[in-house]
Amino acid sequence: MFGKKKQKTGTRIKWSIISTGSAIAAAMLVRKTLKTSYEVVKHQPPPKNPYSPAIGWREAIVWTAATGAAMGVGRLLARRGAATAWEKKTGTAPPDQGND
């Protein structure tokens, strides 16, 4: 009984490492893509601190909304990709990932 519980814990830790790693990689890619896209469109770097009063409201809101949406989508794609790879490799769904 103890061996099965330890195996389950090991599986959860592996999944946690894989899903976290994929989310970090996705965040880095999204951040670089957003920055480059902003510079191409606006011909200037994105605001470093959208909370600063020196940044106009419109620019701050657009940058914040774009960043939030892109990060959310990137995280979703990364986790789904990691889950698909996990299922192909192990033949089972990742721990705590039901099909609901």
Legacy VTK file of the C-alpha trace (Angstrom):
# vtk DataFile Version 3.0
C-alpha trace
ASCII
DATASET POLYDATA
POINTS 100 float
0.000 0.000 0.000
2.815 2.409 0.838
4.519 1.757 -2.516
1.386 2.719 -4.475
1.014 5.984 -2.550
4.683 6.822 -3.112
4.291 6.054 -6.829
1.245 8.352 -7.009
3.191 11.130 -5.303
6.085 10.667 -7.730
3.690 10.873 -10.669
2.174 14.092 -9.312
5.618 15.614 -8.836
6.637 14.671 -12.393
3.439 16.194 -13.768
3.937 19.321 -11.684
7.471 19.758 -13.052
6.369 19.172 -16.653
3.324 21.453 -16.509
5.198 24.208 -14.674
8.135 23.994 -17.060
5.876 24.233 -20.082
4.041 27.219 -18.570
7.342 29.019 -17.904
8.577 28.353 -21.434
5.274 29.585 -22.859
5.400 32.749 -20.731
8.898 33.530 -21.983
7.833 33.002 -25.595
4.648 35.066 -25.202
6.534 37.901 -23.500
9.121 38.072 -26.301
6.433 37.859 -28.991
4.347 40.605 -27.352
7.335 42.904 -26.996
8.395 42.405 -30.606
4.837 42.823 -31.904
4.358 46.017 -29.923
7.616 47.450 -31.260
6.662 46.588 -34.861
3.219 48.186 -34.552
4.054 51.221 -32.403
7.691 51.808 -33.431
8.641 52.132 -29.771
9.212 49.737 -26.867
6.214 48.698 -24.773
5.625 50.530 -21.488
7.886 49.188 -18.743
5.478 50.289 -16.051
1.870 50.763 -17.221
1.014 51.985 -13.688
3.157 55.073 -14.158
1.269 58.373 -14.575
3.668 59.146 -17.436
1.923 56.431 -19.511
-1.412 57.396 -21.028
-4.525 55.515 -19.935
-5.221 54.102 -23.376
-1.693 52.768 -23.834
-1.640 51.324 -20.304
-5.013 49.595 -20.717
-4.231 48.197 -24.176
-0.825 46.869 -23.082
-2.213 45.347 -19.874
-5.182 43.725 -21.642
-3.009 42.354 -24.453
-0.469 40.992 -21.983
-3.122 39.336 -19.812
-4.953 37.763 -22.734
-1.787 36.533 -24.438
-0.389 35.068 -21.213
-3.669 33.278 -20.516
-3.820 31.777 -23.993
-0.131 30.844 -23.851
-0.613 29.081 -20.527
-3.632 27.204 -21.872
-1.744 26.060 -24.975
1.262 25.008 -22.901
-0.771 22.999 -20.383
-2.850 21.319 -23.078
0.276 20.489 -25.037
1.932 19.082 -21.920
-1.186 17.027 -21.108
-1.310 15.631 -24.656
2.367 14.677 -24.510
1.847 13.110 -21.070
-1.069 11.015 -22.325
0.893 9.831 -25.373
3.875 8.893 -23.209
2.053 7.279 -20.277
-1.289 6.234 -21.744
-3.112 7.987 -18.882
-4.398 11.468 -18.193
-2.155 13.671 -16.043
-2.839 13.584 -12.305
-5.799 15.732 -11.245
-6.777 16.267 -14.904
-10.184 14.764 -15.366
-12.031 14.857 -18.651
-14.738 17.209 -17.421
LINES 1 101
100 0 1 2 3 4 5 6 7 8 9 10 11 12 13 14 15 16 17 18 19 20 21 22 23 24 25 26 27 28 29 30 31 32 33 34 35 36 37 38 39 40 41 42 43 44 45 46 47 48 49 50 51 52 53 54 55 56 57 58 59 60 61 62 63 64 65 66 67 68 69 70 71 72 73 74 75 76 77 78 79 80 81 82 83 84 85 86 87 88 89 90 91 92 93 94 95 96 97 98 99
